[in-house]
Amino acid sequence: MTKNAPPQVRIFGTVISTYTRIVQITCEEAGLSHETIATPANSPHNRHPFGKVPVVEVDGLELIESVAIAHYLDNAYNGGARQPADPAARAVMDKWIAIANNYLFPLFENGLVMPWIMHRVAGFPLERETIERALPSISRALGFLEAELSQDGAWTGLKGSGGFTLADVFLYPIVRSVQLTPQGEVGIAQCDMLSGWLDSCEKRASIAATVWESEA
């Protein structure tokens, strides 16, 4: 790429978005230059038909939905390196991506992460009742992740995966956002395997290159 060439990937999304960061990490893993254009989900400039973020421009395509985006970037520019070659292992990876998106993210985001973001960033009163109602379910979810990691390495021990797959790419920002809350920090500190996995992820260049301001 020539000097001052435009970025290969343009990401339209909120800068603190979990899914914006997932796309950023995937770009970093593939060695792709990328630019994030701050675009709130409710902005009239957001081109997602259902008001979600991010929307990505790459190769003349306009892509939505982070699963499709991550798979395209990894397949087109990274030789599928972040996906196991073995079909069974790839199915396990896809299972963990689905669990992350369908169960963990809604639970963590609505019950703990967003109340703290709205309090810290927007200055709204902390929704303590919302957090208290969600904490038992969040605790069970963290316990589930810890048990899975303790059993057989779960998503990090897939055959032929090289130890870091798209499952890690999706799970890391979701779990890390929980760790950045007071309650989540305490809960994850009690999970040795989960804490160790987070620490190992943080050593990757792709993770270090995409830190949120709130992590400073």
Phi, psi and omega in degrees: 000135181286159180297139180065017175294150179294154180298148180287334182231129174249125185247119178257109182185170177288142188289340178259009182289135173303315186281333170299316180293324177302317178292320178300315179299316179299319176299315180298318179298327182270359181071028182265133171288144184211155179227134177256122178259113185301116183220104178299150180301325183268011180286142175296344179273353178283122187267005176290128185295341180245018173069031178254168173228154003266169165247138186235136172252124178202137176055035181075005179259151169245109187251143172234166181074115189298328178297312179296319181296311183297318179296319180297312182296318181292320180288317187282329189236353182232012179061025182067025186296335181264020177227132180298144176285328181290127183301321180293318179295323178294324177296322177296318177302312180297325177300315182291325175297318179295318178299316180300313186283320188271333186239307186291311183301309180301320181295308183293316185295309184285325187272340186217309188292309183294319175304321179287323177297314181296329178285312185284318187270315185263349177080014178285154174301141180293129180279077186295325180294321178299315180296314182298322178294325185276337189302319178300318179291322178295319178299317178296320180295317178295322177296322177298314179297317179298316181295319180295317178295321181291331184288307185208020181086347177045234187291342182269353184244028184286138179301129176075011185269346185073009175085352180214115185237181175298337175298318176296320181301319181282318185288324187302305182297329180292314180285323180298323179296327175292317182297337181277001174258154181301315181292320180293323178299316179295316182295315183289329178299337179274357182249098186297315183292317180294318177297319179295321178296315177301316180298319181292323178296320184294344178278348180284142181299325182294327178285315181297328183282351187236024184298147173282154176301328182291347179276347183293000000 
